């Protein structure tokens, strides 16, 4: 099973954009992963890491409010 760590690079979708893992944080039984486009550091994504015994997925956040909240978690962790 895949295990993401800081510095890992991956393509998240069919756009062929390469993103790097900047940080991971856990809150309320969710693991949030902060990604940055390696060619455009202003392009930031946050995904929720979901895993079970056989599957691994990076799910998008539900809405802007969840994105803002997750961004605040990362800001507090990185400062």
C-alpha positions, 0 to 999 in steps of 0.5 A: 500500500502507498505511503505518502511522505514529505517530498514525494512527487506524484501526478494527481490527475490527467493534467500531467502536473507534478505535485510535491507533498509539502506536509501531512496533518491529522485532524478529526480522523482525517489525514490531510495532505498539502501539495504544491505544483513543482512548476507553480508554487502558487498552485496548492492542493489539499486532499484527504488521504483515505486508505484501507487494507486494499485501497488508497485514495486522495479525495478532494475536499467537500467545499471552500470552507473545508479547504480554508479550515485545512489550510488553517491547520497546515498554517498552524503546524508549519508556523 
